[in-house]
Each structure stands twice: as structure tokens, then as C-alpha cells.
Amino acid sequence: MLDNAQPAPIKYPDRLFIGGEWVAPSTKSKIDVINSGTEEIFCSVAEAQAEDINRAVAAARQAFDQGPWPRLTHKERAGFLRAIGQELDARAADMAQIWTVESGVTHALSQPTAAYLSTYFNLYADLADSFKFVEEHTPLGGGNVGLLVHEPVGVVGAIIPWNGPALLITHKCAPALLAGCCVIIKASPEAPCSAYVLAEICEKIGLPPGVINVVTAQREVSELLVRHPGVDKITFTGSTAAGRRIASLCGERIARCTLELGGKSAAVILDDYDLGKAADVIAGSTTFLSGQVCSALTRIVVSRPRHDRLVEALSAAFQKIKVGDPFDPTCSMGPLAMSRQRDRVEGYIATGIAEGAKLACGGHRPASLNRGYFIEPTVFGNVNNNQVIAREEIFGPVVSVIPAENESDAVAIANDSIFGLNASVFTNDSDKAYKVARQLRSGTVGHNAFRSDFSIAFGGFKQSGIGREGLKGGLPPFLESKTVILDAAPASYDEF
């Protein structure tokens, strides 16, 4: 029996955070948030309806069009970001508990991750001094001073997924706030509590009303946020299918959008690399959030003569993974986030078997766990890259080993996908790693490990998304560029 049933550490689950206040929703409708490890109710939160979305947009619109926020200097806004970071440190234990309960990540991983959230707010605050929000140019068509000014895009709808809500709220809100935008956070109905904690923090530090608003809604109502003419930009993380819909709706009204979507990321194992080491690395990365990670390495491409040995090594490594209570420090993998996600993963496993791939390890619910959304880490061998389990994002701890004829064929297999989010090259030769990395159509390529780095940039090629998040690439998507041509330079660029 799992002992992880502490109550949700949020103060106002029956309210929405709109215009700087905890307001009653338009109806009494609620959403039950389920503990992924026990299948019990963690909490029930207010379910936003159309009227609530309109109210949140109006609050954000008022704050942007008439409030002080976009008219503060970047350094003044940076002070609020640092205050948010300080309070996030104080609430790190709550964020860690929430993530483990809602999404199934082990507490051993959620704790250090939650403790790092403040770092990104502080790093974005540092950009107030180093980012060129006003660039000087020499105009060629008249005038003496040409300025390229980077201004806030406006009101932002931030649609947050259930797998890593606190991290993704951070990567969307920190740059948006520094830019001078006002934000409506649309929290996932499966994992809303991190957004509630952030709202409590914004209230505590005195963030101006309407700068951050938090609502939780199902898909139909969420679509109203995407359609709303008062929203200038949508930033979304989620499935490619949902991203296609959001992109089409934004396109109808030429709204800006950043889309961080799905992946089917390849690990290319070159012939000089030790198969046991590669298997251990891949097994370790697969346990993170039980494989519910868009950038997870799920297609393992290896030369045909080494295929069987890699399948054996992966199976041995996967069988050592202890699945169970995510609050148990001896467990290295927790549950999937919800019942429908486990059903989805089980459906793909059945499809893989039906297609003729070899089920080498896992593929079932652990016999010892009769509650919680658990699934065994799973290895398929002899997978053809045209099979469903190699083409579609499973979003669970399932990897497919695909044989290649040679190195060029391995690169071709890796690139033969509608996705291009992440990849890795396993080789002892750094020059070879760089050469192969440059051939891979992927937003990130790691060397001998699963890697991503939001301090640089994160995002995908092809149908893995549009735009980038992360420190170096994450601020410009929240800015619009304006050309100003003057007869003489102003006294200060901060005056507007």
C-alpha cells in the first residue's frame, strides 16, 4: 500500500486567480485531481468555463493596456522575477510533492528539480542588464538615429501540460514577465496545483493585478483562450495533434504562437561504443517521469550485427529498474500519470507485438502493484522504422531497437520521422559525434547521454514544434520588433 496521500499544499482550490484576486468561478463545476500512485483524489479544483476565460483575458488585457507592468523598466520587472524565485525556493518542497503525486516522477528527482526552479527566474532577471532591448543602427533611408526596439508581444495564453507543469510554467512565464507581457496560465486539469502555488507567490510578492492569472479548464473551454481576440500570443507545450489544432486557430487571426510538441527521439549507437554503457544510460533516462517526456530517447538505432547484443543489454538493464511508490527512495520509476495514459501505453505495446516486433522485456503491469498507474519498462527488438511503435509517440517507458546497415543508414533512420525534437550520438570520438550531430534533423543532439539544456535553447524541427524555449532562445518569442527612426537620440531608452 502506497503511503503518499498528503493533502495538496494549496490554499484556494475552489477559486481562480484573476486580476490579482482569488475569485469564485462562474459555476460550481470542479475537476478531481487524481494521485497517480494511489488512484485516490488528491484535491478538487475549480473548473473554468467560457465566462471565466473571458474574465481572465479582460484582466490581463487591462493590466497590459493600462496597468504599470509593461511600462516598468526591465530592471524593475527583474526585481519581481527575483522575488518570485525567492518564494519558489521557500515552496520547493510543495512543488516537489505536487509533481510526484500528479505526474508520477520519483520524489528523488522532483526534489532537486523543484529546488532549481528559482534559478531560471534569476537567470532571466539577469537578462535585464545584458539583453539588447534597444539596438542602435545607422538608417539608410533618412533620419540620423535608427533604433530596433524589442517590445512585449502583449497578452499571452500559456497552456501547460501535465507531465512537467512547474518547469514549463517557469520556462514560459519568466521570459514573458521580463519582456513585459501579461499572462493567463491555463493549467492542465490533471496537474493544476503548481500553477496555484505560483499564483499564491504572485499574490504574496505584490505582483500588479492581472499580470499573472490562473485558470484550469478542459480542452473545449481551453480552445476559447486560443481563439480569443484579446490574446496576442499562445505558448503551448503538448502533443503534436493538439499543436496542429492550436496553430490552425492562431493562423486564422495571425496570432503569434510558440509550440513545443511531441518527439520520437533517436539514440544512434555507433560501432565503437560499449553496448553495456549505452544500455545503462538509456535505461536510466527512461525511468525519468516513467518515459512521459517528449524528448525521451525511444528509438535506439544500432548496426545490425550488434542489434541482438544491445537488446540483451537493454533488457538486463531494464529488469534492474525497481518500479513502485515514487516517494520510496529505493524505487527508480513511479507510475504513469493517469489511467488513460496507461491504457495508451498498453495499446501501443499490443500493437508492437501484433506488428511482429520482439517483446524482449516488460510490457505488463507489475504483478505486485494493484493500485496506481504502473507499467513495466519495456524493450522491443527487431523493430522496423515503418512500424507504428517506431513512428508514433508512445509517451511511456517503451523503447524500440532498430537495426541499421551502416552509419549512413543509421542517420537516415533517425531522420525518417515527422518529429525532430531530440537525439543522441553514442561514440568515443567527439569529432565523429559532432559530424553525426550536424546530420541529424533535431532541435537538440546529445553525446553519450540523454541531454537537453534550457539555459541554451529547447525546441524541435519538423512537427516537433515552432520556436524555442530556454534562456538564450526563450525571450525573443515574447517580444515584437519595432523600428524607430529619429532625427536625434533620446536622452534615455527607458522612457516611454
Legacy VTK file of the C-alpha trace (Angstrom):
# vtk DataFile Version 3.0
C-alpha trace
ASCII
DATASET POLYDATA
POINTS 496 float
0.000 0.000 0.000
1.440 3.345 -1.023
1.919 5.987 1.640
1.884 9.197 -0.412
-1.546 10.622 0.371
-0.638 14.006 1.870
-3.162 16.739 1.029
-2.460 19.194 -1.765
-0.490 22.188 -0.395
-2.658 24.890 -1.978
-4.911 27.377 -0.196
-7.757 28.093 -2.615
-8.523 25.061 -4.788
-12.140 26.192 -5.202
-11.107 29.567 -6.705
-9.487 31.020 -9.799
-6.711 33.615 -9.681
-7.841 36.520 -11.854
-6.871 40.168 -11.674
-4.722 39.631 -8.589
-7.568 38.094 -6.566
-8.880 34.628 -5.734
-12.314 34.795 -7.311
-15.253 32.430 -7.307
-15.727 30.619 -10.633
-18.831 31.183 -12.726
-20.164 27.709 -11.866
-19.709 25.143 -9.122
-18.103 22.679 -11.545
-14.911 21.080 -10.237
-12.130 18.860 -11.541
-10.855 15.964 -9.430
-7.064 15.685 -9.464
-6.006 12.055 -9.007
-2.952 10.778 -7.155
-1.166 8.727 -9.824
0.318 6.334 -7.281
-2.834 5.540 -5.293
-5.707 6.376 -7.689
-7.250 8.462 -4.890
-8.381 12.085 -5.118
-5.506 14.478 -4.357
-7.725 17.564 -4.485
-10.574 19.110 -6.441
-10.084 22.429 -8.215
-12.457 24.920 -9.787
-13.214 24.242 -13.443
-13.180 27.389 -15.549
-15.915 27.989 -18.105
-16.217 30.427 -21.005
-17.182 33.308 -18.721
-14.083 32.710 -16.596
-11.794 32.659 -19.630
-13.260 35.962 -20.774
-12.779 37.427 -17.328
-9.140 36.294 -17.190
-8.407 37.726 -20.631
-10.057 41.012 -19.662
-7.896 41.219 -16.525
-4.714 40.532 -18.464
-5.758 42.956 -21.195
-6.428 45.691 -18.626
-3.074 45.047 -16.965
-1.225 45.247 -20.262
-3.074 48.097 -21.911
-3.473 50.380 -18.902
-1.519 48.907 -15.989
2.033 49.627 -14.884
3.655 46.323 -15.827
4.751 46.890 -19.446
5.708 50.468 -18.557
8.199 49.465 -15.879
11.842 49.260 -16.838
13.301 45.814 -17.425
15.340 46.159 -14.251
12.179 46.912 -12.272
10.472 43.832 -13.666
13.599 41.812 -12.917
13.135 42.654 -9.252
9.758 40.915 -9.303
11.302 37.883 -11.023
13.889 37.615 -8.269
11.146 37.869 -5.647
9.256 35.040 -7.350
12.457 33.000 -7.353
12.945 33.574 -3.636
9.419 32.405 -2.859
9.810 29.398 -5.149
12.760 28.353 -3.015
10.522 28.603 0.036
7.861 26.466 -1.672
10.221 23.932 -3.278
9.049 21.089 -1.042
5.444 21.759 -2.037
6.342 21.831 -5.730
8.205 18.523 -5.382
5.293 16.836 -3.619
2.815 18.108 -6.198
4.844 16.923 -9.181
5.331 13.444 -7.737
1.675 12.978 -6.836
0.185 14.395 -10.031
2.610 13.102 -12.659
4.404 10.131 -11.102
8.004 11.374 -11.164
10.030 9.941 -8.297
10.429 12.206 -5.298
14.186 11.688 -5.533
14.065 13.567 -8.855
11.281 16.047 -8.137
13.085 17.462 -5.082
16.277 18.713 -6.806
14.268 19.847 -9.835
11.891 21.899 -7.695
14.854 23.446 -5.897
16.169 24.616 -9.284
13.051 26.474 -10.453
14.202 29.754 -8.948
17.419 29.600 -10.943
15.589 30.233 -14.211
13.700 33.241 -12.828
17.017 34.648 -11.630
18.767 33.961 -14.938
16.024 35.735 -16.848
16.248 38.608 -14.378
19.949 38.857 -15.265
18.972 39.448 -18.905
17.535 42.814 -17.869
21.144 44.035 -17.905
22.598 42.046 -20.800
19.854 41.694 -23.431
19.762 44.434 -26.080
16.146 45.562 -25.864
17.104 48.652 -27.892
19.632 48.305 -30.718
21.203 51.306 -32.430
21.593 51.314 -36.214
22.513 53.827 -38.869
19.440 54.462 -41.018
19.897 54.480 -44.793
16.544 55.998 -45.760
16.671 59.271 -43.843
16.963 60.321 -40.213
20.056 60.250 -38.028
19.311 57.529 -35.462
17.793 54.164 -36.263
16.565 52.051 -33.368
15.400 48.450 -33.402
13.258 48.281 -30.271
12.114 44.972 -28.782
8.767 45.390 -27.015
6.412 42.925 -25.270
4.168 40.904 -27.567
1.179 41.604 -25.302
-1.236 39.240 -23.571
-0.025 35.635 -23.555
-2.049 32.467 -23.125
0.265 29.822 -21.621
-1.166 26.318 -21.990
0.610 23.917 -19.652
0.776 20.097 -19.943
0.527 17.569 -17.135
3.935 15.911 -17.299
6.197 18.734 -16.050
3.957 21.663 -15.141
6.204 23.593 -12.758
9.170 23.510 -15.116
7.120 24.533 -18.112
5.306 27.305 -16.267
8.749 28.635 -15.372
10.069 28.463 -18.951
7.009 30.305 -20.246
6.310 32.835 -17.519
9.828 34.009 -16.624
10.677 35.341 -20.123
7.139 36.618 -20.684
7.278 38.622 -17.464
10.708 40.085 -18.174
9.529 41.096 -21.635
6.601 42.989 -20.089
3.793 40.627 -21.104
0.740 39.712 -19.045
-0.125 36.029 -18.839
-3.120 33.739 -18.493
-1.865 30.348 -17.318
-4.243 27.619 -18.447
-3.320 24.763 -16.121
-3.743 21.113 -17.044
-6.853 19.526 -15.461
-4.689 16.544 -14.488
-1.935 18.634 -12.887
-3.040 22.148 -11.886
-1.518 22.569 -8.441
1.865 24.018 -9.452
0.056 26.901 -11.140
-1.890 27.510 -7.933
1.357 27.717 -5.967
2.729 30.276 -8.428
-0.461 32.311 -8.099
-0.079 32.318 -4.312
3.500 33.531 -4.767
2.436 36.317 -7.139
-0.159 37.472 -4.623
2.390 37.400 -1.804
5.063 39.452 -3.580
2.579 42.065 -4.771
2.771 41.433 -8.495
0.474 44.011 -10.127
-3.090 42.738 -10.647
-3.731 40.905 -13.900
-0.084 40.293 -14.772
-0.455 36.585 -13.926
-3.850 34.876 -13.996
-4.505 31.171 -13.393
-7.423 29.084 -14.617
-7.930 25.343 -15.056
-10.120 24.128 -17.895
-10.874 21.172 -20.123
-9.977 21.226 -23.828
-13.197 22.725 -25.226
-13.043 25.739 -22.928
-9.276 25.991 -23.348
-9.795 26.439 -27.063
-11.640 29.668 -26.310
-8.376 31.068 -24.959
-6.655 30.239 -28.251
-9.454 31.847 -30.251
-9.812 34.935 -28.071
-9.055 38.179 -29.928
-7.720 39.689 -26.701
-4.849 37.171 -26.594
-1.826 38.213 -28.658
0.219 35.037 -28.319
-0.211 31.387 -27.356
2.667 29.401 -25.900
1.827 25.710 -25.763
3.545 22.500 -24.738
1.792 19.249 -25.542
1.024 16.739 -28.244
1.629 17.374 -31.915
-2.050 16.659 -32.616
-3.121 19.430 -30.235
-0.374 21.675 -31.594
-1.719 21.339 -35.123
-5.124 22.494 -33.908
-3.688 25.447 -31.982
-1.526 26.506 -34.926
-4.527 26.466 -37.251
-6.616 28.569 -34.861
-3.786 31.058 -34.347
-3.338 31.207 -38.093
-6.947 32.256 -38.587
-6.281 35.517 -36.756
-2.494 35.759 -37.248
-1.861 35.331 -33.532
1.695 34.575 -32.503
2.414 31.092 -31.188
5.246 29.028 -29.800
4.665 25.281 -29.927
6.782 22.713 -28.100
5.339 19.423 -29.326
5.993 15.707 -29.487
9.035 13.636 -30.268
10.238 10.220 -31.298
13.856 10.790 -30.494
16.648 8.559 -31.757
19.759 7.350 -29.985
22.331 6.438 -32.640
24.817 3.883 -31.228
27.999 3.868 -33.316
30.135 0.762 -33.563
32.968 1.987 -31.319
30.747 2.487 -28.265
30.309 -0.073 -25.466
26.804 -1.566 -25.607
26.567 -2.142 -21.859
27.345 1.508 -21.134
24.811 2.632 -23.724
22.148 0.335 -22.264
22.687 1.656 -18.742
22.429 5.279 -19.912
19.251 4.638 -21.901
17.667 2.675 -19.050
18.454 5.484 -16.641
16.922 8.142 -18.859
13.823 6.016 -19.500
12.954 5.979 -15.796
12.666 9.785 -15.717
8.973 10.583 -15.362
8.291 6.987 -16.457
9.133 7.915 -20.021
6.443 10.617 -20.158
8.893 13.052 -21.702
8.583 14.496 -25.209
12.352 14.366 -25.744
12.837 10.805 -24.431
15.173 8.546 -26.416
12.724 5.911 -27.630
14.214 4.781 -30.965
17.559 3.067 -30.444
19.401 2.691 -33.749
22.342 0.275 -33.875
24.226 -1.622 -36.579
22.599 -4.939 -37.444
25.473 -7.192 -36.236
25.245 -5.600 -32.773
21.429 -5.490 -32.562
20.869 -8.678 -30.558
23.566 -7.876 -28.026
22.114 -4.407 -27.446
18.622 -5.832 -26.951
20.055 -8.240 -24.373
21.943 -5.449 -22.602
18.891 -3.155 -22.563
16.673 -5.941 -21.255
19.135 -6.685 -18.456
19.329 -3.001 -17.540
15.548 -2.521 -17.672
14.927 -5.572 -15.488
17.004 -3.952 -12.733
14.653 -0.952 -12.578
12.539 -1.026 -9.429
9.029 0.223 -10.151
6.862 1.355 -7.252
5.886 4.105 -4.826
7.516 7.279 -6.202
8.037 8.509 -2.635
10.084 5.374 -1.834
13.769 6.309 -2.283
14.589 2.725 -3.308
12.273 2.948 -6.340
13.725 4.357 -9.538
10.486 4.596 -11.533
6.995 5.619 -10.470
3.609 5.318 -12.165
2.255 6.861 -15.306
0.214 9.977 -14.643
-3.305 8.672 -15.289
-5.343 5.669 -16.298
-5.865 6.793 -19.881
-2.113 7.212 -20.278
-1.501 3.659 -19.098
-4.228 2.449 -21.462
-2.465 4.281 -24.281
0.908 2.707 -23.485
-0.614 -0.760 -23.186
-2.322 -0.237 -26.529
0.996 0.546 -28.207
2.636 -2.490 -26.605
-0.135 -4.684 -28.013
0.338 -3.053 -31.423
4.080 -3.707 -31.344
3.516 -7.377 -30.646
0.872 -7.591 -33.382
3.257 -5.953 -35.862
5.862 -8.637 -35.252
8.389 -6.753 -33.139
10.084 -8.860 -30.468
8.945 -8.070 -26.926
12.243 -8.587 -25.131
11.433 -7.165 -21.699
8.476 -5.792 -19.731
5.178 -4.998 -21.386
2.883 -5.648 -18.428
1.563 -4.121 -15.232
3.774 -5.087 -12.270
2.094 -8.029 -10.538
2.960 -6.702 -7.073
1.219 -3.330 -7.546
-2.571 -3.479 -7.560
-3.108 0.303 -7.264
-1.625 3.171 -9.188
-0.995 3.547 -12.909
2.142 1.434 -13.119
3.656 -0.254 -16.169
6.870 -2.205 -16.576
9.701 -0.589 -18.553
9.584 -2.255 -21.943
12.083 -3.149 -24.671
11.190 -4.146 -28.228
13.768 -5.600 -30.601
13.757 -6.216 -34.368
11.667 -3.097 -34.906
11.214 -1.757 -38.417
11.236 2.031 -38.567
7.959 1.921 -40.507
6.085 0.177 -37.690
3.654 2.112 -35.527
5.753 1.790 -32.368
8.635 3.427 -34.240
6.552 6.180 -35.823
4.181 7.412 -33.122
4.917 8.972 -29.749
4.034 6.465 -27.033
4.830 8.711 -24.039
5.781 5.904 -21.709
8.768 3.703 -20.785
8.891 1.826 -24.095
11.957 1.743 -26.365
12.338 0.218 -29.818
15.671 -1.124 -31.049
16.046 -0.664 -34.801
18.856 -2.329 -36.812
20.762 -0.277 -39.392
23.025 -1.439 -42.189
25.731 1.148 -41.561
26.341 4.619 -40.129
24.722 6.498 -43.006
21.698 4.213 -42.797
21.503 4.876 -39.035
21.401 8.624 -39.686
18.746 8.139 -42.372
16.619 6.054 -39.982
16.997 8.651 -37.242
15.845 11.390 -39.618
12.995 9.325 -41.074
10.344 10.719 -38.739
7.801 13.536 -38.695
9.448 14.569 -35.409
12.782 16.243 -34.730
12.944 17.198 -31.076
15.918 15.381 -29.578
18.612 12.841 -30.419
21.869 11.462 -29.083
25.021 10.028 -30.626
26.941 7.368 -28.712
30.606 7.251 -29.731
34.034 7.627 -28.134
35.065 10.003 -30.917
33.970 13.609 -30.278
34.736 14.616 -33.858
32.511 11.808 -35.121
29.817 12.820 -32.616
29.834 16.374 -33.965
29.799 15.201 -37.571
26.795 12.939 -36.997
25.047 15.544 -34.823
25.171 18.037 -37.678
23.456 15.494 -39.939
20.579 14.846 -37.541
17.432 16.937 -38.067
16.824 17.585 -34.392
16.491 20.575 -32.098
18.953 19.080 -29.592
21.639 16.434 -30.049
23.427 14.975 -27.038
26.660 13.000 -26.810
26.671 9.657 -24.980
23.619 10.605 -22.910
20.097 11.936 -22.932
20.604 15.678 -22.817
18.656 18.915 -23.002
19.536 22.354 -21.751
17.053 25.137 -21.133
19.917 27.506 -20.346
20.656 27.438 -24.091
17.509 26.660 -26.087
14.976 23.864 -26.392
12.612 23.102 -29.247
12.192 20.993 -32.326
12.486 20.635 -36.056
9.596 19.493 -38.260
6.394 18.590 -36.383
8.124 18.784 -33.010
7.220 22.437 -32.818
7.700 26.072 -33.728
10.101 28.331 -31.869
12.367 27.765 -28.889
12.185 27.926 -25.109
15.069 28.349 -22.723
17.319 31.196 -21.700
19.082 32.078 -24.964
16.178 31.322 -27.264
13.233 31.808 -24.956
12.995 35.581 -24.585
12.651 36.730 -28.254
9.350 34.846 -28.817
7.739 37.162 -26.237
8.963 40.297 -28.000
7.883 42.248 -31.069
10.407 44.315 -33.025
9.715 47.957 -33.849
11.838 50.233 -35.996
12.100 53.827 -34.733
13.890 56.433 -36.888
14.754 59.714 -35.171
16.487 62.950 -36.013
18.439 62.662 -32.753
18.960 60.124 -29.992
16.647 60.364 -26.933
18.048 61.139 -23.503
17.121 57.661 -22.232
15.866 54.487 -23.824
13.949 53.617 -20.638
11.498 56.466 -21.007
8.265 55.573 -22.837
LINES 1 497
496 0 1 2 3 4 5 6 7 8 9 10 11 12 13 14 15 16 17 18 19 20 21 22 23 24 25 26 27 28 29 30 31 32 33 34 35 36 37 38 39 40 41 42 43 44 45 46 47 48 49 50 51 52 53 54 55 56 57 58 59 60 61 62 63 64 65 66 67 68 69 70 71 72 73 74 75 76 77 78 79 80 81 82 83 84 85 86 87 88 89 90 91 92 93 94 95 96 97 98 99 100 101 102 103 104 105 106 107 108 109 110 111 112 113 114 115 116 117 118 119 120 121 122 123 124 125 126 127 128 129 130 131 132 133 134 135 136 137 138 139 140 141 142 143 144 145 146 147 148 149 150 151 152 153 154 155 156 157 158 159 160 161 162 163 164 165 166 167 168 169 170 171 172 173 174 175 176 177 178 179 180 181 182 183 184 185 186 187 188 189 190 191 192 193 194 195 196 197 198 199 200 201 202 203 204 205 206 207 208 209 210 211 212 213 214 215 216 217 218 219 220 221 222 223 224 225 226 227 228 229 230 231 232 233 234 235 236 237 238 239 240 241 242 243 244 245 246 247 248 249 250 251 252 253 254 255 256 257 258 259 260 261 262 263 264 265 266 267 268 269 270 271 272 273 274 275 276 277 278 279 280 281 282 283 284 285 286 287 288 289 290 291 292 293 294 295 296 297 298 299 300 301 302 303 304 305 306 307 308 309 310 311 312 313 314 315 316 317 318 319 320 321 322 323 324 325 326 327 328 329 330 331 332 333 334 335 336 337 338 339 340 341 342 343 344 345 346 347 348 349 350 351 352 353 354 355 356 357 358 359 360 361 362 363 364 365 366 367 368 369 370 371 372 373 374 375 376 377 378 379 380 381 382 383 384 385 386 387 388 389 390 391 392 393 394 395 396 397 398 399 400 401 402 403 404 405 406 407 408 409 410 411 412 413 414 415 416 417 418 419 420 421 422 423 424 425 426 427 428 429 430 431 432 433 434 435 436 437 438 439 440 441 442 443 444 445 446 447 448 449 450 451 452 453 454 455 456 457 458 459 460 461 462 463 464 465 466 467 468 469 470 471 472 473 474 475 476 477 478 479 480 481 482 483 484 485 486 487 488 489 490 491 492 493 494 495
